[in-house]
Amino acid sequence: SKDEIIGMVLEDEGVRKFIHDYAAREKKKLVKVQKDASRYLYEIAADYSETSIQMLEKTLTWLWNNIYDGLLIDMEGLAKLRNIARKMPVVIIPCHRSHIDYLLISYVFYKNNLQLPFIAAGDNLSFFPMGYIFRTSGAFFMRRSFRNNELYSEVFAKYMAMLLKEGLTVEFFIEGGRSRTGKMIMPKYGLLSMVIQALQDKYCENFAAIPVYLGYDRIIEEKSYLKELAGAPKKAENTAEIIKTSKILRKRFGRVYLNIGEPIIMKEYLAAQEKPIEKMTLEERQALYRKIGYEIVLKINEVSVVTPFALVAAVILSHYRR
């Protein structure tokens, strides 16, 4: 439960030591820092509800049938994922094309009897009522920037570490935000470094990073993407925007594709490096995180699908008379 995991984080020896040191360093009262840490965790933590999951499953089944022409799922990849998940925690790392991405992965896992992931989501999605729905479906929320807030960064990292320690599945998007062009965005390695640090700190014996490709014949956000690419500012997510997008229910968006890439078994990967990660300088560790990030992006590209829509678009765009 949410309270259990928050309690485990606050009772963690490393977190307690950090809070004591932080209070002394910043000349703040220990009780105040402890309250801040607890407040941050309640702001972050997912709050799984079986009722929400069951309601969402019915809603999404209806949605897929109304707007899509089918889900093409890599069943062989799912079988491989299931076998790995029996041995160690898994970290799902998909590409990010649409808000549908995290709904789709959880839906596919649910229908195939795989453990539902805890999903790192931006706090821009925590607006009412969607924030409540996402949180009770496994989303945990993160601020866009941790800069100048060491306490928040520490409790967030330890929350992720505790999920891995409990053998739970974690999911985050390596690109950070959604791609507006369909191409992979340069990988960000902040969350990747946190799960690797959790492995170093012995919160788990090992974990598998699973690259996942998600593709669509058409993206439901296509009109807003076109406006943004033409220079319009990105609109903040809110309830009014959700109501406006109800028009999508009158359209068809083709097929959806989900493929599983070759997993990276992290303990073996780190052991194969020339220098142990414990002996690396900060710059060397950051270079390693970047390298892993690019390898994950490459593995996603290797299992990507050339959709009929993309192929036709490429032909039209390559014509010299635009």
C-alpha positions in Angstrom: 0.0 0.0 0.0 0.9 3.7 -0.4 1.3 4.1 3.4 3.4 1.0 3.7 6.0 2.0 1.1 6.1 5.6 2.4 6.8 4.2 5.9 9.5 1.9 4.6 11.2 4.9 2.9 11.1 7.0 6.0 12.4 4.2 8.2 15.2 3.5 5.7 18.6 3.9 7.5 20.1 5.9 4.6 17.1 8.3 4.5 17.1 8.8 8.2 20.9 9.6 8.1 20.4 12.0 5.2 17.5 13.8 7.0 19.7 14.3 10.2 22.7 15.5 8.2 20.5 17.8 6.0 18.8 19.3 9.1 22.2 20.0 10.7 23.7 21.4 7.4 20.8 23.7 6.6 20.3 24.6 10.3 16.6 23.5 10.2 14.6 21.7 12.9 14.8 17.9 12.5 11.0 17.6 13.0 10.4 20.2 10.2 12.7 18.3 7.8 11.0 15.0 8.7 7.6 16.5 8.0 8.8 17.9 4.6 10.2 14.4 3.7 6.8 12.9 4.5 4.9 15.6 2.6 7.1 15.0 -0.5 6.5 11.3 -0.4 2.7 11.7 -0.2 3.0 14.1 -3.2 5.0 11.4 -5.1 3.6 8.0 -4.1 1.2 5.8 -6.2 -1.9 4.5 -4.4 -3.0 1.3 -6.2 -6.7 0.5 -6.1 -8.1 -2.8 -7.5 -11.4 -1.0 -8.1 -9.7 1.7 -10.2 -7.8 -0.9 -12.2 -11.0 -2.9 -12.9 -12.9 0.2 -13.9 -10.1 1.4 -16.1 -9.8 -2.0 -17.8 -13.5 -1.8 -18.9 -13.1 1.9 -20.0 -10.0 1.2 -22.1 -11.5 -2.0 -23.7 -14.4 0.2 -24.9 -12.0 3.0 -26.0 -9.7 0.7 -28.0 -12.7 -0.8 -29.8 -14.1 2.7 -30.6 -11.0 4.5 -31.9 -8.5 1.8 -32.9 -8.6 -1.0 -35.5 -6.6 -3.4 -33.4 -3.6 -3.8 -31.0 -0.6 -5.7 -32.5 1.3 -7.1 -29.6 4.6 -8.9 -29.5 3.5 -12.0 -27.6 6.9 -13.7 -27.9 8.5 -10.6 -26.2 5.8 -10.7 -23.5 6.6 -14.3 -22.8 10.4 -13.5 -22.5 9.5 -10.6 -20.2 7.4 -12.9 -18.0 10.3 -15.3 -17.6 12.7 -12.5 -16.6 10.2 -11.1 -14.1 10.1 -14.4 -12.3 13.8 -14.0 -11.5 14.3 -10.3 -10.8 12.5 -6.9 -10.8 12.0 -5.3 -14.2 12.3 -1.7 -15.3 10.1 -1.0 -18.3 11.6 1.8 -20.5 9.3 2.6 -23.5 9.5 5.4 -26.1 7.0 8.2 -25.6 4.6 9.1 -28.4 1.3 9.8 -26.7 -0.6 10.0 -23.4 -2.0 6.7 -24.5 1.4 5.0 -23.9 1.2 4.4 -20.2 -2.5 3.4 -20.4 -1.7 0.9 -23.2 1.3 -0.8 -21.4 -0.7 -1.3 -18.1 -3.7 -2.6 -20.1 -1.6 -5.1 -22.1 0.1 -6.2 -18.9 -3.2 -6.6 -17.1 -4.8 -8.6 -19.9 -1.7 -10.9 -20.1 -1.4 -11.5 -16.3 1.8 -9.5 -15.8 2.4 -7.4 -12.7 1.2 -3.9 -13.4 4.0 -1.3 -13.3 4.5 1.7 -11.1 4.8 4.5 -13.6 6.9 7.7 -13.2 4.7 10.5 -14.4 5.2 14.3 -14.6 3.4 16.3 -12.0 1.6 18.2 -14.9 -0.7 15.1 -15.0 -1.7 15.3 -11.3 -4.7 17.6 -12.1 -8.2 16.6 -10.9 -9.7 14.2 -11.7 -7.1 12.5 -13.9 -4.4 12.8 -11.2 -6.5 10.6 -8.9 -7.2 8.1 -11.6 -3.6 7.8 -12.7 -2.3 7.6 -9.0 -4.8 4.8 -8.2 -3.7 3.0 -11.4 0.0 3.0 -10.4 1.4 6.4 -11.4 3.8 8.1 -9.0 4.4 11.8 -9.7 7.7 13.7 -10.1 8.5 17.4 -10.4 10.0 18.5 -13.6 13.1 19.7 -11.8 14.8 18.5 -8.6 17.4 21.3 -8.8 18.2 23.0 -5.5 16.0 20.6 -3.5 18.3 17.8 -2.1 15.6 16.5 0.2 13.1 15.9 -2.5 15.7 14.3 -4.8 16.7 11.9 -2.0 13.2 10.8 -1.0 12.2 10.4 -4.7 15.3 8.2 -5.5 14.7 6.1 -2.3 11.0 5.7 -3.2 12.1 4.1 -6.6 14.7 2.0 -4.8 12.1 0.7 -2.4 9.8 -0.3 -5.3 12.7 -2.4 -6.7 13.5 -3.8 -3.2 9.9 -5.1 -3.0 10.3 -6.7 -6.4 7.8 -4.4 -8.1 7.8 -3.4 -11.7 8.9 0.2 -12.4 8.2 2.1 -15.7 9.6 5.4 -16.9 10.1 7.1 -20.3 13.8 7.5 -21.2 13.0 10.6 -23.4 11.3 12.5 -20.6 8.5 14.1 -22.7 6.5 13.0 -25.7 8.1 13.1 -29.1 6.3 15.5 -31.4 7.9 14.1 -34.6 7.8 10.4 -34.2 11.6 10.2 -33.9 13.3 9.2 -30.6 14.3 12.2 -28.5 17.8 12.4 -26.9 17.7 10.1 -23.8 17.7 11.6 -20.4 19.5 9.6 -17.7 18.2 11.0 -14.4 15.8 8.2 -13.5 18.1 5.6 -15.1 20.9 6.7 -12.8 18.5 6.4 -9.8 17.6 2.7 -10.5 21.3 1.9 -11.2 22.2 3.6 -7.9 19.6 1.5 -6.1 21.3 -1.6 -7.5 24.7 -0.3 -6.3 23.2 0.3 -2.8 22.0 -3.3 -2.7 18.2 -2.5 -2.7 18.0 -5.3 -5.2 20.3 -8.0 -6.4 19.7 -7.3 -10.0 17.2 -5.9 -12.4 16.4 -6.0 -16.1 15.9 -2.9 -18.2 13.3 -3.7 -20.9 13.1 -1.4 -23.9 9.6 -1.2 -25.3 8.5 0.2 -28.7 5.0 1.8 -28.9 3.8 2.9 -32.3 0.5 4.2 -33.7 -0.8 4.6 -37.3 -2.1 8.0 -36.1 -1.6 9.8 -32.8 -4.7 11.2 -31.0 -2.7 14.4 -30.2 -1.8 15.0 -33.9 -3.6 18.4 -34.2 -1.9 19.8 -31.0 1.5 18.4 -32.2 1.1 20.2 -35.5 0.3 23.5 -33.8 3.3 23.1 -31.5 5.6 22.2 -34.4 4.4 25.4 -36.1 5.4 27.5 -33.1 2.3 27.5 -30.8 3.1 27.2 -27.1 2.3 23.8 -25.4 -1.0 23.9 -23.6 -1.0 22.7 -20.0 -2.9 19.5 -19.4 -6.3 20.2 -17.6 -9.8 18.9 -17.4 -11.1 21.3 -20.1 -8.6 20.0 -22.6 -9.7 16.4 -21.8 -13.3 17.3 -22.5 -12.4 19.0 -25.8 -10.6 15.8 -26.9 -13.9 13.9 -26.6 -14.1 14.6 -30.4 -11.5 11.8 -30.9 -14.2 9.3 -30.2 -15.8 10.1 -33.6 -12.5 9.2 -35.4 -10.5 6.1 -36.2 -6.8 6.1 -35.6 -5.7 2.8 -37.2 -3.6 0.2 -35.4 -1.4 0.3 -32.4 1.9 -1.6 -32.1 3.8 -2.8 -29.0 7.1 -4.6 -29.4 9.6 -5.7 -26.6 13.3 -5.0 -27.3 16.3 -7.1 -26.1 16.6 -6.7 -22.3 19.7 -5.4 -20.5 20.5 -7.4 -17.4 22.0 -4.6 -15.5 24.3 -6.5 -13.1 25.9 -8.4 -16.0 26.1 -5.2 -18.1 27.9 -3.3 -15.3 30.3 -6.2 -14.6 31.3 -6.2 -18.3 32.6 -2.6 -18.0 36.4 -2.0 -18.0 36.2 -0.3 -14.6 33.9 -1.1 -11.7 31.2 1.6 -11.4 32.2 2.0 -7.7 35.7 3.2 -8.8 34.4 5.6 -11.5 34.6 9.3 -11.2 31.4 11.4 -11.4 32.2 12.2 -15.1 32.8 8.5 -15.9 29.5 7.5 -14.3 27.6 10.1 -16.2 29.2 8.9 -19.4 28.2 5.4 -18.6 24.6 6.4 -17.9 24.5 8.3 -21.2 25.9 5.2 -23.0 23.2 2.9 -21.4 20.5 5.5 -22.4 21.7 5.5 -26.0 21.8 1.7 -26.1 18.2 1.5 -24.8 17.1 4.0 -27.5 18.9 1.9 -30.1 17.2 -1.3 -28.9 13.8 0.5 -29.1 14.6 1.6 -32.7 15.6 -2.0 -33.6 12.0 -3.3 -32.8 10.2 -0.3 -34.2 7.5 -0.7 -36.9 7.3 1.1 -40.2 3.6 1.8 -40.2 1.6 2.2 -43.5 0.8 5.9 -42.5 4.5 6.7 -42.0 5.6 5.0 -45.2 3.0 7.0 -47.3 3.9 10.2 -45.5 7.6 9.6 -46.2 6.9 9.1 -49.9 4.8 12.3 -50.1 7.4 14.4 -48.2 10.2 13.1 -50.5 8.5 14.6 -53.6 10.4 17.6 -54.8 7.2 19.6 -55.6 5.8 20.0 -52.1 
